[in-house]
Amino acid sequence: MKERSDIAVVGLGVMGSGIARNLESRGYTVSVYNRSQEKTDAFLQQYGSGNFRCAHSLEELCGQLEVPRKILLMVKAGDAVDGVLQEIVSFLAPGDVLIDGGNSYYEDTQRRAQLAEDAGLLYVGCGISGGEEGALNGPAVMPGGSEAAKELVMPFFLDICARTELGDACCHWMGSGGAGHFVKMVHNGIEYAEMQFLCEIWDLMRKYLGMDTAMCGRTYARWAQKTPSYLMEIAGQVLQKQEEDGALLVEHILDAAGQKGTGTWAVRAGMDLGAPVSILSEAVQARLLSAQKDLRVEAAEKYGNENYRGETVTADKRFAILQKLQDALHAARILAFAQGFDLLKRASDRYSWDLNLGEVALCWRSGCILRSSLLEDVKQAYVYDRNLTNLLLSNPVHHALQEEIPGLRTSCLAALENGIPAPCLTAALQYFDGGTNKTLPANLLQGMRDRFGAHTYERTDAPRGEFFHTEW
């Protein structure tokens, strides 16, 4: 073992433990520390035959590291990160690198980066996606922060990250400040939407088409073979998972969803940056509504609503409608990516990150929760035109949506007519209809704003940017 460790990992939860083992498997000597000494000792007892060092204090940890020190924090976002930073800073020297690998809010990362740089330290906010499996075997890695840290940390990240089938690294330096964590936040916002799409399509399968749960699972598995998608694949697995008595597990899982806040952050960022994020917002709202289980049960009894008020489709019509649902799912996913990448572009312009959106799509191509073949199309759209305003204007996307929007429209109509909630699918359709419509009724809105508050308006017969007011 080397005299000094190459890198340290602070926090030995599921992700921290996996990343530490991943680093060690690539030939690095890794120092590990956890606030709970028992967890540190347990980790070393289980994996200590490798190139690991155990530290029982942050001071000891810093003393074990090669200079300049590289310390990866894998602790819970929020106060825990600030607590570790406050404690460890006195054991560091100028030029040392602190890396936050958790799901921190990007504005917190920008604040911490400034404080670190003021103290002569380098700071990196690094989005890491892939869950337990990805952390150990190759996650998608989205670093950003102090530019001087780039050459110090990228070799580690490029060694441990996932690779596409062509060998491309699912890791790219995103930019300064909170760029890395912003990209990961948007990834999670799109993830919320994709998961909700899968739930809504399943609801239509079982209630509108009369399919049993296992059949729905097999359908997702078949679709995932045709157009590979990790989330679609695991949706199929979840729907088919049996308990010991043969019952399907999903039917015993309470329909009340949880969240950790990253989806909400993405929606908030959209509001702040003037980006339409209606699909992402509806995905968050759907989770919040699902969590009100007691209220929903009481209201359903009061209104006599069994969540479905129509008749199921006959078997001979089922195949044709399933094709419509498949088209709806693919179109909705494209539209969610259109919103997410629009948000990334606006943030890049606001904060001067110069994000390469094609590289962002490549980062998500493998290893992460969003990994799917669709991301290859997204990547190619931005490779062809790095300044692409919106995915809706990409020719391949245009071709796909022209074919699939009818399926999305049919699916939304079926949901609306039969009382089956589909907030995310309908939000996707509304985003498409609004975003591809030359005229919207906002001129009436602007007239009313000027009438009650003298907020002014632009005219169709005057240059953009010139504003007028009427004495009503």
Secondary structure, 3 states (H helix, E strand, C coil): CCCCECEEEECCCHHHHHHHHHHHHCCCCEEEECCCHHHHHHHHHHHCCCCEEECCCHHHHHHCECCCCEEEECCCCCHHHHHHHHHHHHHCCCCCEEEECCCCCHHHHHHHHHHHHHCCCEEEEEEEECHHHHHHHCCEEEEEECHHHHHHHHHHHHHHCCECCCCCECECCCCCCCHHHHHHHHHHHHHHHHHHHHHHHHHHHHHCCCCCHHHHHHHHHHHHHHCCEHHHHHHHHHHHCECCCCCEHHHHCCCCCCCCCHHHHHHHHHHHHCCCCHHHHHHHHHHHHHHCHHHHHHHHHHHCCCCCCCCCCCHHHHHHHHHHHHHHHHHHHHHHHHHHHHHHHHHHHHHCCCCCHHHHHHHCCCCCCCCECHHHHHHHHHHHCCCCCCHHHCHHHHHHHHHHHHHHHHHHHHHHHCCCCCHHHHHHHHHHHHHCCCCCCHHHHHHHHHHHHCCCEECCCCCCCCEECCCC
